[in-house]
C-alpha cells in the first residue's frame, strides 16, 4: 500500500525483498472485501497462540492424552484459553465439554481427557476442538481422529445393493491428469515448463496418455469397480513411443481424472477439509465430514487424507468414490466437474520462487494408486451411504460472494483437454 509517498516492502533477506503496494500485493490472504482466501486459515493455524500438537490414545481406549503447546510469551493458558471439545462417532455427537489447562508461557503440557465411551472400531470417532481466548474469540479449530482405520472394508461390506455400471456416468471415460489450473505464482515461476492441456485421454492401446506411460486395471469387486493404476512420465525419445516431455516439465498433479455427468453438482467427502490442502499447506485442513456445491468459492483444489467422496445431483443420483488416505481434487469446467485421484501432488509456491515440494517429470519416476467407484441410484441408496452422508438436497447453497474472481474462474474443458490421443 502506498500512502503519503511511502511504499511498503517485505524483505526476504538483508538485501532483497518485494514491494507491497498498488497492484503488487503478494500476501494472498484476503480478497479486496476481506473475504479470506485459504491461505488465511493456514496462517491462522501456524500463528495460533495455543494448539494441540499431538495426541495419544490409551491402550484400553478409555483416555486420550492431548499434547498442548502454549505460544504466549507471558500468559498461562489457565483461565486465558478454553478448549471446547466435542466427541463424535460417524456424524453423531455423543458428548461435549470444555477445559482450560495449566500451561506456562512458552511451555508444553499433557492433558488427559476421559472419553465418554470406548471408541467403536466400526465407526469414525473424532474429537473436535475449538479454542477461544479470554474474550471469547475463536482463534483455532482442530480435529483429532481417534484410532483411525481404513474405511474400505466397511464400505465394501455395506454396499450390498445391485447397482448399474458407475463408468456410465463419465462423459469422457478415463483420463490422466498431468497438471492443474496454474496459480499466479506458478505462472510466474514455472512459465512454459508445464502442460497447459493437462487432461490427457488414453491412447487406443491404453499404454500411454500423451507423454505419460500408463497401466490401468479395472475389475469388479461385488457391486463396485476397483481401478488401480501406475503412471510414469516418459522423458526418453525412442521409436514407437509417444512423444516424450522434457525432464524439467512441472507436473503439479498426477493421477486419474474423470469428467462426471453434468447433472452432478455437489460433493460430500470424508477427509481433510473444508479447504484445499497441499504439501506445505495442509495445517488448516481438519479431518471430518464435509459438503459443498459446485460454484462455491472454496470448491476447487486438492484434498488430502480422503477416504470417501459422494458425488451426486440434488436427488442423490451419482457416484461414491472411496480410497484410503488419498489425494482427491475437484475442478469445475463448462462441461461439468472433473474429479481426480492423485498419486502425486506438488505444493503451491510463492511468487518469488518455485514450490519447495515440486513434482517434476524427470524426478517423479513411477507413481501408483487405486480407488473404488460405486453407482448410487436415488431409488435404492444403501444404508451405508445414509449413515455416512447427508441427503444431497440438504447441502447448503454455494458460498459465492463475487460475480467472478481471478483464481476460481470456470475453465473450458476443451482448453485443458489434450485434443489428440496418441495411437
C-alpha positions in Angstrom: 0.0 0.0 0.0 1.3 3.5 -0.8 0.3 6.4 1.4 1.8 9.9 1.6 4.7 8.8 -0.6 5.7 5.8 1.4 5.9 2.3 -0.1 5.6 -0.9 1.9 8.1 -3.7 1.3 8.6 -7.2 2.6 12.3 -8.2 2.8 13.2 -11.9 2.2 16.9 -11.3 3.1 19.2 -8.4 4.1 19.4 -7.1 0.6 16.4 -8.4 -1.2 12.6 -8.2 -1.0 9.4 -7.4 -2.9 7.1 -4.4 -2.9 3.6 -4.4 -1.4 1.5 -1.5 -2.9 -0.8 -0.8 -5.7 -1.2 -4.0 -7.8 2.0 -5.5 -6.4 0.3 -7.1 -3.3 1.5 -10.6 -2.8 0.1 -11.7 0.6 -2.6 -13.9 -0.9 -4.6 -13.8 2.4 -7.7 -11.7 1.7 -9.8 -10.7 -1.2 -10.5 -6.9 -1.7 -13.6 -7.1 0.6 -11.6 -9.0 3.3 -13.2 -12.4 2.4 -10.5 -14.9 3.4 -8.5 -17.0 0.9 -7.5 -20.5 2.1 -4.0 -19.1 3.0 -5.7 -17.0 5.7 -6.7 -20.1 7.6 -3.3 -21.7 7.1 -1.7 -18.6 8.6 -4.3 -18.6 11.4 -3.2 -22.2 12.4 0.5 -21.5 12.1 0.3 -18.4 14.3 -2.2 -19.9 16.8 -1.4 -18.8 20.4 -2.1 -22.4 21.6 -2.8 -25.7 19.9 -2.8 -29.5 20.3 0.5 -30.7 18.8 -0.2 -34.4 19.1 -2.4 -37.0 20.9 -2.0 -40.5 22.4 -4.9 -42.9 22.9 -4.6 -45.2 26.0 -4.2 -48.9 25.3 -7.7 -49.6 26.7 -9.2 -46.8 24.6 -10.7 -45.0 27.6 -8.5 -41.9 27.7 -7.0 -39.5 25.2 -3.8 -37.6 26.2 -3.5 -34.2 24.4 -0.1 -32.7 24.0 -0.7 -29.0 24.3 1.6 -26.1 23.4 1.4 -22.5 24.6 2.9 -19.8 22.3 2.1 -16.9 24.6 5.2 -15.1 25.9 3.7 -14.0 29.3 0.3 -15.7 29.8 -0.5 -19.1 31.3 -3.3 -20.8 29.4 -5.3 -21.3 32.6 -8.3 -19.0 32.5 -7.0 -17.4 29.3 -7.6 -20.1 26.7 -10.6 -22.5 26.7 -10.5 -25.8 24.8 -14.1 -26.6 23.8 -14.4 -30.3 22.7 -17.0 -32.4 21.0 -16.7 -36.2 20.7 -18.5 -37.8 17.7 -18.8 -41.2 16.1 -19.7 -41.0 12.4 -21.9 -37.9 12.3 -23.4 -38.4 15.7 -22.3 -36.1 18.6 -22.0 -38.2 21.8 -20.5 -35.8 24.3 -19.3 -32.2 24.8 -17.1 -30.4 27.3 -14.5 -27.7 28.0 -11.3 -27.3 29.9 -8.6 -24.6 30.5 -5.2 -26.4 31.0 -2.5 -25.1 33.4 0.3 -24.4 30.9 3.1 -21.8 31.5 4.1 -19.4 28.8 6.2 -20.9 26.0 5.7 -24.4 27.6 4.0 -27.7 26.7 1.9 -29.9 28.9 -0.1 -33.1 28.6 -3.8 -33.1 29.4 -5.7 -36.4 29.7 -9.3 -36.4 28.6 -11.6 -39.3 29.7 -13.6 -40.3 26.7 -17.3 -40.7 27.2 -17.3 -44.2 25.7 -14.9 -46.6 24.2 -14.4 -45.8 20.5 -16.5 -48.0 18.3 -14.0 -49.6 15.9 -16.7 -49.8 13.2 -17.4 -46.1 13.2 -15.3 -42.9 12.6 -14.5 -41.5 16.1 -13.3 -37.8 16.2 -12.5 -35.3 18.8 -13.3 -31.8 17.6 -11.6 -28.8 19.3 -12.5 -25.1 19.2 -10.0 -22.8 21.0 -11.2 -19.5 22.4 -9.4 -16.7 24.2 -10.4 -14.8 27.4 -12.6 -12.5 25.2 -14.4 -15.5 23.8 -12.9 -15.1 20.3 -12.3 -18.3 18.4 -8.7 -18.4 17.1 -8.3 -22.1 16.1 -10.2 -25.2 15.2 -8.7 -28.7 15.1 -10.0 -32.3 14.9 -8.3 -35.5 16.0 -9.1 -38.9 14.5 -9.3 -41.5 17.3 -7.9 -44.8 16.3 -8.3 -44.1 12.6 -8.9 -47.2 10.4 -9.2 -48.0 6.7 -12.9 -47.4 5.6 -12.6 -49.6 2.5 -13.6 -52.9 4.1 -16.6 -51.3 5.8 -17.8 -49.7 2.6 -17.3 -52.8 0.5 -19.4 -54.8 3.0 -22.1 -52.1 3.3 -22.7 -51.6 -0.5 -24.8 -54.7 -0.9 -27.5 -53.4 -3.3 -27.4 -54.1 -7.0 -26.2 -51.1 -9.0 -25.6 -50.0 -12.6 -22.2 -49.5 -14.1 -20.5 -46.5 -12.5 -18.4 -45.7 -15.6 -21.6 -44.9 -17.4 -21.7 -41.6 -15.5 -18.4 -40.4 -17.1 -18.5 -38.2 -20.1 -15.1 -38.9 -21.5 -14.0 -42.2 -20.0 -10.7 -42.5 -18.0 -8.2 -39.7 -18.5 -4.8 -38.9 -16.9 -4.3 -35.6 -15.1 -0.8 -34.2 -15.5 -1.2 -30.7 -14.2 -3.7 -28.2 -12.8 -5.1 -24.7 -13.3 -2.0 -22.6 -12.6 -1.9 -20.1 -9.8 -0.4 -16.7 -10.4 2.7 -17.8 -8.6 3.1 -20.9 -10.8 2.5 -18.9 -13.9 5.4 -16.6 -12.9 7.8 -19.3 -11.7 7.1 -22.3 -14.0 6.2 -20.4 -17.2 6.1 -22.8 -20.2 7.6 -25.8 -18.2 4.1 -27.2 -17.7 1.3 -28.8 -19.7 -1.4 -26.2 -20.4 -3.6 -29.1 -21.7 -3.2 -31.3 -18.7 -6.1 -33.7 -19.1 -4.8 -36.5 -21.3 -7.0 -39.1 -23.0 -5.8 -42.6 -23.2 -4.3 -44.0 -26.4 -6.1 -46.7 -28.2 -3.9 -49.4 -26.6 -4.2 -47.7 -23.1 -0.5 -47.8 -22.6 0.0 -44.0 -22.9 -1.9 -40.8 -22.2 0.2 -38.4 -24.2 3.7 -38.4 -22.7 2.6 -40.4 -19.6 3.1 -44.2 -19.7 0.1 -45.8 -18.1 -1.0 -49.1 -16.7 -4.7 -49.2 -15.7 -6.6 -52.2 -14.4 -10.3 -52.3 -13.7 -12.1 -55.2 -12.0 -15.5 -55.7 -10.3 -15.5 -56.4 -6.6 -19.1 -57.1 -5.6 -21.1 -54.1 -6.9 -18.1 -51.8 -7.2 -15.5 -51.1 -9.9 -11.9 -51.2 -8.5 -9.5 -49.2 -10.5 -5.7 -49.5 -10.0 -3.1 -47.6 -12.0 0.6 -46.7 -12.4 1.8 -43.6 -14.2 5.3 -42.8 -15.5 6.3 -39.6 -17.2 8.1 -40.5 -20.4 11.2 -38.4 -20.9 13.0 -40.7 -23.3 12.6 -40.3 -27.1 12.6 -43.6 -28.8 10.8 -45.3 -31.8 7.3 -46.5 -31.2 6.7 -44.4 -28.0 4.5 -41.4 -27.6 6.2 -38.0 -27.8 8.2 -37.5 -24.5 8.2 -34.5 -22.3 11.2 -32.6 -21.1 12.7 -33.7 -17.8 12.1 -30.2 -16.3 8.3 -30.3 -17.0 6.3 -29.3 -13.9 3.5 -31.8 -13.2 1.8 -30.3 -10.1 -0.9 -33.1 -10.0 -0.6 -36.5 -11.5 -3.4 -39.1 -11.3 -6.5 -40.5 -12.9 -9.2 -37.9 -13.9 -12.9 -38.4 -14.5 -15.3 -35.9 -16.2 -18.6 -36.5 -14.4 -22.1 -36.3 -15.8 -23.0 -32.6 -15.9 -26.0 -33.2 -13.6 -23.6 -34.0 -10.8 -23.1 -30.7 -9.0 -22.4 -31.4 -5.3 -19.8 -33.3 -3.3 -19.5 -34.7 0.2 -16.3 -36.2 1.4 -14.7 -37.8 4.5 -11.2 -36.5 4.9 -9.3 -33.2 5.3 -11.3 -30.1 4.6 -13.1 -28.0 4.1 -10.4 -26.0 2.3 -7.9 -27.3 -0.3 -4.7 -28.9 1.1 -1.3 -29.5 -0.5 2.2 -30.4 0.6 3.5 -27.5 2.6 -0.1 -26.1 3.1 -2.2 -28.6 5.0 -2.4 -27.5 8.6 -5.7 -25.7 8.1 -7.3 -28.9 6.9 -9.3 -30.9 9.5 -10.4 -34.5 9.2 -14.1 -34.7 9.2 -17.4 -34.8 7.1 -17.6 -32.0 4.6 -20.1 -30.9 1.9 -20.1 -28.3 -0.9 -21.9 -27.4 -4.1 -20.3 -26.6 -7.4 -19.8 -22.8 -7.7 -18.6 -22.4 -4.1 -15.6 -20.1 -3.6 -13.6 -22.9 -2.0 -14.8 -25.7 -4.2 -11.7 -26.3 -6.3 -8.4 -27.9 -5.3 -6.8 -31.0 -3.9 -7.9 -32.5 -0.5 -5.5 -34.8 1.4 -6.3 -37.7 3.7 -9.6 -38.5 1.8 -11.3 -41.8 2.5 -14.6 -41.4 0.6 -16.4 -38.9 -1.7 -20.1 -38.8 -2.6 -20.6 -37.0 -6.0 -24.3 -36.6 -6.9 -27.1 -34.4 -8.2 -29.6 -32.9 -5.7 -31.7 -36.1 -5.8 -28.8 -38.4 -4.7 -28.0 -39.9 -8.2 -24.3 -40.2 -8.8 -21.1 -41.9 -7.7 -19.5 -43.0 -4.5 -15.7 -42.9 -4.8 -13.6 -44.4 -2.0 -9.9 -44.8 -1.4 -7.6 -45.0 1.7 -6.0 -41.7 2.8 -5.9 -40.5 -0.8 -5.4 -37.2 -2.6 -8.6 -36.2 -4.4 -9.0 -33.0 -6.4 -12.1 -31.2 -7.7 -12.2 -28.9 -10.7 -15.0 -27.0 -12.4 -15.4 -26.8 -16.1 -18.1 -25.7 -18.5 -18.9 -29.3 -19.1 -19.0 -30.5 -15.5 -16.9 -31.4 -12.5 -13.6 -33.2 -13.1 -12.7 -35.4 -10.1 -9.2 -36.8 -9.8 -7.5 -39.4 -7.6 -3.9 -38.0 -7.5 -0.9 -40.2 -7.0 1.5 -37.2 -6.8 0.7 -33.6 -5.8 3.1 -30.6 -5.7 2.9 -27.7 -3.3 1.8 -24.2 -4.2 4.8 -21.9 -4.0 5.2 -18.2 -3.6 5.8 -15.7 -6.4 9.5 -15.3 -5.7 10.5 -18.9 -6.1 9.1 -22.3 -7.1 7.5 -24.5 -4.5 9.7 -26.5 -2.1 7.5 -29.6 -2.9 7.7 -29.9 -6.7 6.7 -32.8 -8.9 9.0 -32.8 -12.0 8.8 -35.2 -14.9 12.5 -36.3 -14.7 12.4 -36.9 -11.0 9.0 -38.4 -10.5 9.6 -42.0 -11.7 6.5 -44.3 -11.4 3.6 -43.4 -9.2 0.6 -45.6 -8.4 -2.8 -45.6 -6.7 -6.2 -47.2 -6.6 -9.8 -46.3 -5.8 -13.3 -47.8 -5.9 -16.4 -46.5 -7.7 -20.0 -47.4 -6.8 -23.0 -46.2 -8.7 -25.5 -44.6 -6.3 -29.1 -44.6 -7.6 -31.7 -42.4 -5.9 -34.3 -45.2 -5.6 -32.0 -47.6 -3.8 -29.4 -45.7 -1.8 -27.6 -48.2 0.5 -27.9 -47.7 4.3 -24.2 -47.2 4.5 -24.4 -44.1 2.4 -27.3 -42.8 4.5 -25.1 -43.4 7.6 -22.1 -41.5 6.4 -23.6 -38.7 4.3 -26.4 -36.2 4.3 -29.1 -36.3 1.6 -27.6 -34.1 -1.2 -30.8 -31.9 -1.2 -29.8 -30.6 2.3 -26.4 -29.3 1.3 -26.1 -25.5 1.8 -26.1 -23.3 -1.3 -22.6 -22.4 -2.6 -20.8 -19.5 -1.0 -20.4 -17.2 -3.9 -19.6 -13.6 -2.8 -18.3 -12.4 -6.1 -19.5 -12.4 -9.7 -16.1 -13.6 -10.7 -12.6 -13.7 -9.3 -9.1 -14.4 -10.7 -8.4 -17.7 -9.0 -11.8 -19.6 -9.3 -12.8 -18.8 -12.8 -14.5 -21.5 -14.8 -12.2 -23.4 -17.2 -13.4 -24.5 -20.6 -12.9 -28.3 -20.8 -11.7 -28.1 -24.4 -8.9 -25.7 -23.3 -7.4 -28.1 -20.8 -8.0 -31.5 -22.5 -5.4 -32.6 -25.0 -7.1 -33.0 -28.3 -5.1 -35.7 -29.9 -5.0 -39.2 -28.4 -1.7 -41.0 -29.2 -2.3 -44.1 -31.3 
